[in-house]
């Protein structure tokens, strides 16, 4: 892939994720997509292909709370060296909501992530998972 294509894709992902951050931080309820094959996406999360991992996160986010079985596989992604992977993992946890309480200790340090969008997404996830402790939006 050409360098210019990668930069363009990276910018597109950044704009998409900025919209995701805003979307997850709203109080609105969303319809979980029951057609998402959560087990197949969990398998993709465990692979070495970064694009496949990121695509799996995008699919799991669509599943919302139905993606709860993926929580233990998403937590390690919060420490990934790739900003986009960390953002997407936090976004999925945000979409899962209160069932993702086990991810709170891994999300808290991301509030100070050098990537501003990662930090914002972590904050949104914390609020979605435990609004009593982290406040509501």
N, C-alpha and C positions, 0 to 999 in steps of 0.2 A: 504494500500500500504506500502511495506517495506521501511524503511528509505533509504537503498542503491538504491532502484529503484527511489525514489524521487530525490536523489542526482544525479543519472545518467540522469534523465529527465531534471533536472535543468541545468546540464552542456550542454546537447544537445540543450536546448533552448538558452543558452548563446551563443553557437557557431553559431546557426542559426541566432540569432539576430545580432551578429557581422557582418555576411554576409549581413543582411538586411540593417544595417547602411551604409555599403559601397555601396550597391545597390541603396539606395534612394539618396545618395549624388552625384551620377553620373548625368550628364546632359542628358543621353539617355532618349528618350521617351519610354514608355512601353505601351503595349496593355492592356487596361482595360478589365477585364473579365465581360462581360455583363450578364453572366449566374448566377452571384451571386445574391441571393435573399436578397437585402439590408434590406428590412423591417423585415425579419426573423432574420437577424443578429442584427438589432437594438433591437428587443425584447430580444435577448440573452444578449445583453450588459446591460440590466436593471435587470438581474437576480442576484441571490446571489451566484451561482456556479462560482467560480473563473476560473476553467478550461473552462467552457462554454463561459465566458466573453473573455478569451484569444483566444479561437478558433474563436469567432465571430470577434475579431480584425484581426486575420489572414485572414479570409474570406473577410472582408471589405477591407483590403489592396490589395487583388487581384482585387477588383472592381475599384480601383483608383479613379478618379474624380467622378465616378458614386456613390461613397459612401458619397457624400456631405450631404445627409439628416441625416447622423449619427453624424455630427460634434457636435451638442449640447449634445449628449450622450457620446462622447469621451472626451470632456473637463473635466468632473469630474474625469475621470479615470487617468488624468495626476497627480492627487493628491493622488492616491491610495497608500496604504502602501506597496504594492507588486511591486518590481522593474520591474519584467517582464511585469506586466500590464501597468506600466507607459511607458516602452519602446515600447510596441506594440501600445498603443494609439498614441504616438508621431509618430510612423512609419506610421500608417494609415493616420494621418494628413499630413505627408510628401507626401504620395502617392496621397492624394486628391489635394494637391497643392494650388494655389491661392484662390480657393473658401473657404478655411479654415481660412480666415483672422480673424474671430472672436475668434479663438483659440490663436492668438499671445500673448495676455496678460497672458494666462495660461502657454504657452510654455517658455516664457522668464525666469522665475525663475528656470526652469529645466536645464538651462545652467550651474547652479552651483549644480546640484544634486550630492549627495554623490556617486551614482552609475555612474561610468565613461561612460558606454554605454548609459544610460539614457541621460546624458548630451550631448553626441555626437549625439544621435538621435534627441534631441530637437534642437540642432544647425542645423542639416540637414533639419529638418522640417521648421524652421524659414527661412532658405535660399530658400527652395522650395516654401514656401507660399508667401514670399515677398523678392524676390531677389534684388530689388532696395534698400531696407533698410538694409538687412542683408548680402548682397553680394552673389555672385554666386560661385559654386564649380569649 
